[in-house]
């Protein structure tokens, strides 16, 4: 009887693994929009720790940094180029006029740092703007240091801490 009970418990536990849907197979740190059929043509997929090149456009009211995604390839030398997958994601983000907005503060060295590490990514699509909020990440300036010094026109990277799927169709 004890062996039968143990076997039933193992079957129940195993059935949860086999009866999962596509969302349960995704890593826990993936941000997904639900209710949309997901295919590579209909979304921009950005992997965790991808540096997204931005050019800062403004600091609104001194506490929110906005940057436009642009296809510039490197901060330093040839060895720092983006991977092909990341480059394709960045190209699609620029094609959809994506921008990144995050709360910031000015530290003692005069650099703008993320306040809580949460950003919102906004992209323009044929049906209107799409906003993906609560994307975790940090900012690296063109000088390869945390944060940026100039709120207008400075190159930098927004480095994602999680996978992101942005629906664009």
N, CA and C of each residue as an Amber inpcrd file, in Angstrom:
protein
   507
   0.8120000  -1.1830000   0.0000000   0.0000000   0.0000000   0.0000000
   0.8670000   1.2630000   0.0000000   1.9490000   1.2570000   0.7900000
   2.8360000   2.4160000   0.8500000   3.4940000   2.6680000  -0.5050000
   3.8540000   1.5900000  -1.2180000   4.4830000   1.7470000  -2.5310000
   3.4970000   2.3350000  -3.5280000   2.2460000   1.9080000  -3.4450000
   1.2280000   2.4420000  -4.3510000   1.0040000   3.9220000  -4.0870000
   0.9100000   4.3060000  -2.8350000   0.7290000   5.7120000  -2.4820000
   1.8960000   6.5590000  -2.9850000   3.1210000   6.0770000  -2.8210000
   4.3060000   6.8000000  -3.2890000   4.2800000   6.9460000  -4.8040000
   3.8610000   5.8960000  -5.4930000   3.7970000   5.9460000  -6.9590000
   2.7680000   6.9660000  -7.4230000   1.6170000   7.0300000  -6.7380000
   0.5780000   7.9900000  -7.0970000   1.0800000   9.4200000  -6.8720000
   1.7640000   9.6490000  -5.7680000   2.3130000  10.9880000  -5.4840000
   3.3070000  11.3890000  -6.5640000   4.1810000  10.5000000  -6.9710000
   5.1470000  10.7980000  -8.0350000   4.4520000  11.0790000  -9.3610000
   3.3930000  10.3490000  -9.6820000   2.6440000  10.6000000 -10.9150000
   1.9970000  11.9770000 -10.8940000   1.4410000  12.3660000  -9.7550000
   0.8180000  13.6840000  -9.6450000   1.8600000  14.7850000  -9.8440000
   2.9940000  14.6270000  -9.2140000   4.0620000  15.6280000  -9.3790000
   4.5560000  15.6730000 -10.8120000   4.7140000  14.5300000 -11.4350000
   5.1850000  14.4770000 -12.8180000   4.1450000  15.0260000 -13.7770000
   2.8690000  14.8320000 -13.4880000   1.8250000  15.3150000 -14.3940000
   1.8450000  16.8350000 -14.5040000   2.1980000  17.5380000 -13.4410000
   2.3110000  18.9980000 -13.5120000   3.3920000  19.4230000 -14.4830000
   4.4720000  18.6960000 -14.5370000   5.5610000  19.0360000 -15.4570000
   5.1650000  18.7680000 -16.8950000   4.3800000  17.6910000 -17.1380000
   3.9960000  17.3470000 -18.4990000   2.7950000  18.1440000 -18.9850000
   1.9900000  18.6430000 -18.1030000   0.7660000  19.3440000 -18.4900000
   0.9340000  20.8520000 -18.4290000   2.1080000  21.3520000 -18.6790000
   2.3290000  22.7960000 -18.5900000   2.0500000  23.4480000 -19.9310000
   1.6610000  24.7020000 -19.8920000   1.4430000  25.4380000 -21.1310000
   2.7150000  26.1900000 -21.4870000   2.6890000  26.9110000 -22.6340000
   3.9080000  27.5610000 -23.0920000   4.4130000  28.6420000 -22.1480000
   3.5160000  29.3350000 -21.4080000   3.9570000  30.3830000 -20.4870000
   4.6600000  29.8160000 -19.2690000   4.2820000  28.6010000 -18.8410000
   4.9240000  28.0510000 -17.6570000   6.3280000  27.5550000 -17.9560000
   6.6610000  27.3870000 -19.2340000   8.0070000  26.9680000 -19.6030000
   8.9730000  28.1470000 -19.6720000   8.4420000  29.3410000 -19.6490000
   9.2770000  30.5310000 -19.7310000   9.9870000  30.7480000 -18.4080000
  11.2030000  31.3230000 -18.4530000  11.8930000  31.6400000 -17.2020000
  11.0740000  32.6150000 -16.3760000  11.2610000  32.5610000 -15.0620000
  10.4870000  33.4150000 -14.1640000  10.7310000  34.8970000 -14.4040000
  11.8980000  35.2670000 -14.9060000  12.1940000  36.6840000 -15.0830000
  11.8360000  37.1890000 -16.4760000  10.9710000  36.4640000 -17.2200000
  10.5390000  36.8940000 -18.5310000   9.2930000  37.7570000 -18.3990000
   9.2840000  38.8880000 -19.0730000   8.1310000  39.7680000 -19.0780000
   7.4070000  39.5200000 -20.3920000   6.1610000  39.0710000 -20.3240000
   5.4050000  38.7350000 -21.5220000   4.0480000  39.4330000 -21.5040000
   3.5890000  39.7820000 -22.6830000   2.2420000  40.2990000 -22.8490000
   1.3450000  39.1030000 -23.1230000   0.2480000  38.9560000 -22.4020000
  -0.6280000  37.8080000 -22.5840000  -1.7240000  38.1250000 -23.5840000
  -2.3170000  37.0670000 -24.1480000  -3.4230000  37.2400000 -25.0710000
  -3.0130000  37.5560000 -26.4860000  -1.7440000  37.4630000 -26.8150000
  -1.2530000  37.7680000 -28.1520000  -0.5150000  36.5530000 -28.6690000
  -0.8480000  36.1440000 -29.9080000  -0.1280000  35.0280000 -30.5080000
   1.3200000  35.4600000 -30.7100000   2.2560000  34.6950000 -30.1800000
   3.6550000  35.0970000 -30.2190000   4.4030000  34.3770000 -31.3400000
   4.9370000  35.1500000 -32.2590000   5.8360000  34.6480000 -33.2850000
   6.9310000  35.6870000 -33.4410000   8.1060000  35.2910000 -33.9300000
   9.1990000  36.2600000 -34.0630000   8.8300000  37.4900000 -34.8950000
   7.9690000  37.3380000 -35.8890000   7.5880000  38.4790000 -36.7110000
   6.6740000  39.4440000 -35.9680000   5.9610000  38.9530000 -34.9520000
   4.9950000  39.7740000 -34.2400000   5.5320000  40.3610000 -32.9510000
   6.7760000  40.0660000 -32.6140000   7.3290000  40.5980000 -31.3740000
   8.8250000  40.8300000 -31.5180000   9.3180000  41.6760000 -30.6520000
  10.7590000  41.9000000 -30.5430000  11.1960000  41.1630000 -29.2910000
  12.1270000  40.2380000 -29.4620000  12.6030000  39.4510000 -28.3340000
  13.9820000  39.9580000 -27.9170000  14.0930000  40.3570000 -26.6550000
  15.3440000  40.8720000 -26.1080000  15.7470000  39.9700000 -24.9490000
  16.9350000  39.3950000 -25.0310000  17.4170000  38.4900000 -23.9850000
  17.9450000  39.2680000 -22.7900000  17.9380000  38.6140000 -21.6340000
  18.4860000  39.2210000 -20.4190000  19.9420000  39.6040000 -20.6420000
  20.3580000  40.6810000 -20.0130000  21.7180000  41.2400000 -20.0690000
  22.1000000  41.7550000 -21.4500000  21.1030000  42.0490000 -22.2830000
  21.3710000  42.6640000 -23.5770000  21.5650000  44.1630000 -23.3810000
  22.6690000  44.7110000 -23.8630000  22.8440000  46.1680000 -23.8020000
  22.0980000  46.8160000 -24.9660000  21.0860000  47.6110000 -24.6660000
  20.3050000  48.2910000 -25.6970000  20.8680000  49.6960000 -25.8570000
  21.4500000  50.0120000 -27.0330000  22.0310000  51.3420000 -27.2270000
  20.9540000  52.4230000 -27.2320000  21.1720000  53.4660000 -26.4560000
  20.2340000  54.5850000 -26.4050000  20.9940000  55.8880000 -26.5530000
  20.2700000  56.8940000 -26.9830000  20.7710000  58.2670000 -26.9470000
  19.7850000  59.0250000 -26.0800000  20.2720000  59.5830000 -24.9850000
  19.3790000  60.2600000 -24.0480000  18.7510000  61.4700000 -24.7150000
  17.4770000  61.6700000 -24.4430000  16.7730000  62.7940000 -25.0550000
  16.3430000  63.8410000 -24.0450000  16.1070000  63.4270000 -22.8000000
  15.6910000  64.4300000 -21.8080000  15.6440000  63.8360000 -20.4090000
  15.6400000  64.7530000 -19.4500000  15.3380000  64.4170000 -18.0570000
  14.1300000  65.2760000 -17.7110000  12.9720000  64.6390000 -17.5570000
  11.7490000  65.3760000 -17.2630000  11.6540000  65.6540000 -15.7720000
  11.4430000  66.9020000 -15.4320000  11.2660000  67.3310000 -14.0420000
  12.4200000  66.8770000 -13.1550000  13.5760000  66.6030000 -13.7350000
  14.7530000  66.2430000 -12.9530000  14.7480000  64.8520000 -12.3670000
  13.7290000  64.0390000 -12.7020000  13.7020000  62.7300000 -12.0640000
  13.3570000  61.5650000 -12.9950000  13.2160000  61.7910000 -14.3010000
  12.8820000  60.7130000 -15.2170000  13.6890000  60.8550000 -16.5090000
  14.5530000  59.8880000 -16.7680000  15.4130000  59.8970000 -17.9470000
  14.7070000  59.1920000 -19.0930000  14.7910000  59.7800000 -20.2770000
  14.2510000  59.1270000 -21.4640000  15.3610000  59.0220000 -22.4910000
  15.4030000  57.8760000 -23.1710000  16.3940000  57.6650000 -24.2160000
  15.7740000  56.9590000 -25.3990000  16.1800000  57.3530000 -26.6030000
  15.7070000  56.7090000 -27.8240000  16.6590000  55.5960000 -28.2060000
  16.1030000  54.4510000 -28.6130000  16.9240000  53.3220000 -29.0490000
  17.4890000  53.6460000 -30.4290000  18.8130000  53.5190000 -30.5710000
  19.5040000  53.7990000 -31.8320000  20.4610000  52.6680000 -32.1580000
  20.7550000  52.4870000 -33.4580000  21.5910000  51.3720000 -33.9150000
  23.0860000  51.7270000 -33.9350000  23.6150000  52.3020000 -32.9020000
  25.0590000  52.5000000 -32.8780000  25.6710000  51.2490000 -32.2830000
  26.8270000  50.8280000 -32.7660000  27.3040000  49.4760000 -32.5380000
  28.2430000  49.2720000 -31.3490000  28.9350000  50.2540000 -30.8700000
  29.9640000  49.9640000 -29.8760000  30.2250000  51.1360000 -28.9500000
  30.6740000  50.8290000 -27.7580000  31.1360000  51.8590000 -26.8320000
  32.6280000  52.0940000 -26.9730000  33.3790000  51.0340000 -27.2200000
  34.8280000  51.1540000 -27.2400000  35.4370000  50.6840000 -28.5380000
  35.7690000  49.4070000 -28.5970000  36.4580000  48.8800000 -29.7670000
  35.6670000  47.8040000 -30.4610000  36.3070000  47.1880000 -31.4440000
  35.6770000  46.1540000 -32.2420000  35.2210000  44.9700000 -31.3940000
  35.9080000  44.6580000 -30.3190000  35.5660000  43.4840000 -29.5110000
  34.2550000  43.6560000 -28.7550000  33.7090000  44.8560000 -28.7130000
  32.5090000  45.1090000 -27.9310000  31.2360000  45.1810000 -28.7700000
  31.2720000  44.7250000 -29.9970000  30.0820000  44.7680000 -30.8400000
  28.9790000  43.8890000 -30.2640000  27.7500000  44.2670000 -30.5530000
  26.6070000  43.4890000 -30.1040000  26.5300000  42.1800000 -30.8720000
  25.9620000  41.1550000 -30.2500000  25.7640000  39.8870000 -30.9500000
  24.7600000  40.1010000 -32.0750000  24.7240000  39.1730000 -33.0190000
  23.8110000  39.2930000 -34.1530000  22.3530000  39.3230000 -33.6880000
  22.0050000  38.4780000 -32.7150000  20.6410000  38.4370000 -32.1930000
  20.2780000  39.7560000 -31.5120000  21.1840000  40.2730000 -30.6930000
  20.9360000  41.5440000 -30.0140000  20.8450000  42.6840000 -31.0200000
  21.7040000  42.6450000 -32.0450000  21.7030000  43.6850000 -33.0580000
  20.3850000  43.6970000 -33.8250000  19.8510000  42.5130000 -34.1270000
  18.5670000  42.4220000 -34.8310000  17.4480000  42.9960000 -33.9640000
  17.4690000  42.6920000 -32.6670000  16.4590000  43.2280000 -31.7540000
  16.5480000  44.7490000 -31.6890000  17.7650000  45.2820000 -31.6190000
  17.9590000  46.7310000 -31.5540000  17.4830000  47.3870000 -32.8470000
  17.7770000  46.7790000 -33.9920000  17.3290000  47.3270000 -35.2700000
  15.8080000  47.3880000 -35.3250000  15.1560000  46.3230000 -34.8720000
  13.6920000  46.3160000 -34.8710000  13.1470000  47.3460000 -33.8790000
  13.8380000  47.5160000 -32.7430000  13.3950000  48.5150000 -31.7700000
  13.4980000  49.9150000 -32.3580000  14.5810000  50.2010000 -33.0930000
  14.6960000  51.5210000 -33.7170000  13.6520000  51.6910000 -34.8070000
  13.4000000  50.6420000 -35.5850000  12.3790000  50.7120000 -36.6370000
  11.0040000  51.0350000 -36.0630000  10.7440000  50.6160000 -34.8330000
   9.4660000  50.8750000 -34.1800000   9.5320000  52.0800000 -33.2430000
  10.5550000  52.9060000 -33.4040000  10.7120000  54.1340000 -32.6070000
  10.5900000  53.8770000 -31.1140000  11.2570000  52.8460000 -30.6260000
  11.1960000  52.5180000 -29.2020000  12.0010000  53.5210000 -28.3770000
  11.4980000  53.7710000 -27.1990000  12.2280000  54.6130000 -26.2540000
  12.1310000  53.9800000 -24.8750000  13.0770000  54.3410000 -24.0410000
  13.1490000  53.7960000 -22.6870000  13.0620000  54.9550000 -21.7130000
  12.2370000  54.7890000 -20.6920000  12.0500000  55.8350000 -19.6820000
  12.2040000  55.1980000 -18.3100000  13.0070000  55.8290000 -17.4600000
  13.1790000  55.2970000 -16.1080000  13.4410000  56.4140000 -15.1210000
  12.9350000  56.2470000 -13.8900000  13.2070000  57.2300000 -12.8410000
  14.6940000  57.2230000 -12.4850000  15.2570000  58.4080000 -12.3070000
  16.6820000  58.5330000 -11.9900000  16.8860000  59.5490000 -10.8720000
  18.0920000  59.5420000 -10.3460000  18.5100000  60.5560000  -9.3920000
  19.9550000  60.9310000  -9.7340000  20.3790000  62.0950000  -9.3020000
  21.7450000  62.5470000  -9.5550000  22.5890000  62.1980000  -8.3420000
  23.6350000  61.3780000  -8.5520000  24.4800000  60.9730000  -7.4270000
  25.5070000  62.0550000  -7.1010000  26.3660000  61.7950000  -6.1400000
  27.3320000  62.7970000  -5.6780000  28.3840000  63.1390000  -6.7360000
  28.5770000  62.2640000  -7.7300000  29.5430000  62.5500000  -8.7930000
  28.9120000  63.2870000  -9.9660000  27.5960000  63.5430000  -9.8970000
  26.9090000  64.2550000 -10.9590000  26.3380000  63.3620000 -12.0490000
  26.3840000  62.0570000 -11.8480000  25.8450000  61.1090000 -12.8400000
  24.4010000  60.7700000 -12.5000000  23.5990000  60.5780000 -13.5370000
  22.2130000  60.1630000 -13.3470000  22.1750000  58.6420000 -13.2460000
  21.6530000  58.1600000 -12.1210000  21.5720000  56.7270000 -11.8230000
  20.1110000  56.3020000 -11.7400000  19.8060000  55.0450000 -12.0640000
  18.4260000  54.5620000 -11.9230000  17.9760000  54.6200000 -10.4640000
  16.7750000  55.1200000 -10.2450000  16.2490000  55.2290000  -8.8810000
  15.9000000  53.8560000  -8.3130000  15.1200000  53.0770000  -9.0440000
  14.7070000  51.7740000  -8.5360000  15.0250000  50.6340000  -9.4980000
  15.6670000  50.9200000 -10.6180000  16.0320000  49.8860000 -11.5810000
  14.8990000  49.4490000 -12.4820000  13.7340000  50.0960000 -12.3950000
  12.6030000  49.7330000 -13.2430000  12.4160000  50.7630000 -14.3470000
  12.2300000  50.2690000 -15.5620000  12.0470000  51.1350000 -16.7170000
  10.7800000  50.7410000 -17.4580000  10.3360000  51.6280000 -18.3350000
   9.2300000  51.3340000 -19.2390000   9.7590000  51.4980000 -20.6530000
   9.4420000  50.5420000 -21.5180000   9.8340000  50.6110000 -22.9220000
   8.5720000  50.8780000 -23.7280000   8.6000000  51.9170000 -24.5560000
   7.4640000  52.2660000 -25.4000000   7.8870000  52.1430000 -26.8510000
   7.0740000  51.4490000 -27.6610000   7.3310000  51.2860000 -29.0850000
   6.0740000  51.6560000 -29.8550000   6.2470000  52.2020000 -31.0570000
   5.1240000  52.5840000 -31.9050000   4.8420000  51.4390000 -32.8690000
   3.5790000  51.0370000 -32.9430000   3.1640000  49.9750000 -33.8650000
   2.0460000  50.5050000 -34.7490000   1.6230000  49.6790000 -35.7000000
   0.5470000  50.0750000 -36.6130000  -0.7640000  50.3170000 -35.8820000
  -0.9710000  49.6360000 -34.7670000  -2.2200000  49.7950000 -34.0120000
  -2.0920000  50.7880000 -32.8700000  -0.9430000  51.4110000 -32.7110000
  -0.7400000  52.3840000 -31.6440000   0.4710000  52.0430000 -30.8090000
   0.7310000  52.8300000 -29.7740000   1.9050000  52.5740000 -28.9330000
   1.7250000  51.3500000 -28.0530000   2.8250000  50.6470000 -27.8270000
   2.8640000  49.5040000 -26.9190000   3.8240000  49.8670000 -25.8050000
   3.3930000  49.6880000 -24.5570000   4.2390000  49.9930000 -23.4130000
   4.4800000  48.7080000 -22.6270000   5.7450000  48.4000000 -22.4120000
   6.1190000  47.2880000 -21.5430000   6.7160000  47.9260000 -20.2940000
   6.0570000  47.7500000 -19.1520000   6.5140000  48.4150000 -17.9360000
   7.1960000  47.4360000 -17.0040000   7.8360000  47.9930000 -16.0090000
   8.5520000  47.2410000 -14.9800000   9.6110000  46.3160000 -15.5670000
  10.3620000  46.8460000 -16.5150000  11.5080000  46.1390000 -17.0700000
  12.6980000  46.4920000 -16.1920000  13.3610000  45.5010000 -15.6260000
  14.4850000  45.7830000 -14.7420000  15.7640000  45.9410000 -15.5550000
  16.6110000  46.8660000 -15.0980000  17.8690000  47.0860000 -15.7860000
  18.6470000  48.2440000 -15.1860000  19.7920000  48.5280000 -15.7970000
  20.6100000  49.6590000 -15.3520000  21.1730000  50.3740000 -16.5760000
  21.7850000  51.5330000 -16.3490000  22.3190000  52.3650000 -17.4280000
  23.8420000  52.3910000 -17.3400000  24.4820000  52.2480000 -18.4860000
  25.9320000  52.3790000 -18.5910000  26.2030000  53.4820000 -19.6030000
  27.0170000  54.4520000 -19.2190000  27.3350000  55.5650000 -20.1030000
  28.3770000  55.2060000 -21.1540000  28.6180000  56.1190000 -22.0770000
  29.5970000  55.9080000 -23.1440000  31.0070000  55.7300000 -22.5980000
  31.2540000  56.2170000 -21.3790000  32.5680000  56.0620000 -20.7590000
  32.6820000  54.7490000 -19.9830000  31.6960000  53.8540000 -20.1820000
  31.6490000  52.5230000 -19.5720000  31.5230000  52.5510000 -18.0510000
  30.9520000  53.6140000 -17.5190000  30.6860000  53.7150000 -16.0860000
  29.1870000  53.7210000 -15.8670000  28.7580000  53.2980000 -14.6790000
  27.3360000  53.2770000 -14.3450000  26.7640000  54.6860000 -14.4150000
  25.6010000  54.8090000 -15.0550000  24.9110000  56.0840000 -15.1490000
  25.3950000  56.9230000 -16.3160000  24.6950000  58.0300000 -16.5500000
  25.0630000  58.9700000 -17.6140000  25.2440000  60.3500000 -17.0070000
  26.0340000  61.1780000 -17.6770000  26.3140000  62.5100000 -17.1440000
  25.4820000  63.6000000 -17.7950000  25.0820000  63.4050000 -19.0400000
  24.3630000  64.4430000 -19.7710000  22.9730000  63.9500000 -20.1370000
  21.9270000  64.6800000 -19.7630000  20.5750000  64.2260000 -20.0580000
  20.1520000  64.4100000 -21.5190000  20.9480000  65.1120000 -22.3210000
  20.5610000  65.3340000 -23.7140000  21.7150000  64.9820000 -24.6410000
  21.4860000  63.9790000 -25.4910000  22.4320000  63.6400000 -26.5350000
  23.5470000  62.6940000 -26.1480000  23.5890000  62.2110000 -24.9240000
  24.6580000  61.2930000 -24.5290000  24.3190000  59.8740000 -24.9530000
  25.3410000  59.1590000 -25.4480000  25.1730000  57.7530000 -25.7980000
  25.3720000  56.9070000 -24.5500000  24.6250000  55.8140000 -24.4920000
  24.7500000  54.8840000 -23.3820000  24.0170000  53.6030000 -23.7010000
  23.9640000  52.7160000 -22.7370000  23.2460000  51.4570000 -22.8940000
  22.2670000  51.3020000 -21.7420000  21.0900000  50.7930000 -22.0500000
  20.1930000  50.2840000 -21.0280000  20.4000000  48.7780000 -21.0540000
  20.8870000  48.2070000 -19.9580000  21.1820000  46.7770000 -19.8910000
  20.0290000  46.0960000 -19.1620000  19.3480000  45.1950000 -19.8760000
  18.1890000  44.5190000 -19.2970000  18.6340000  43.4470000 -18.3090000
  17.8570000  43.2580000 -17.2660000  18.1220000  42.1950000 -16.2920000
  17.2410000  40.9810000 -16.5350000  16.2710000  41.0860000 -17.4520000
  15.3510000  39.9840000 -17.7270000  15.0650000  39.9080000 -19.2250000
  14.5510000  38.7580000 -19.6540000  14.1040000  38.6170000 -21.0390000
  12.8690000  39.4680000 -21.2420000  12.7420000  40.0660000 -22.4280000
  11.6040000  40.9220000 -22.7240000  11.0370000  40.5170000 -24.0840000
   9.7270000  40.3930000 -24.1880000   9.0350000  40.1780000 -25.4480000
   8.1260000  41.3780000 -25.6600000   8.3830000  42.1490000 -26.7180000
   7.5980000  43.3480000 -27.0030000   6.7050000  43.0620000 -28.2040000
   5.3820000  43.0010000 -28.0270000   4.4920000  42.7470000 -29.1730000
   4.4390000  43.9770000 -30.0800000   4.6710000  43.7750000 -31.3750000
   4.6810000  44.9210000 -32.3030000   3.6630000  44.7870000 -33.4240000
   2.9630000  43.6700000 -33.5080000   1.9100000  43.5150000 -34.5300000
   0.6690000  42.9570000 -33.9010000
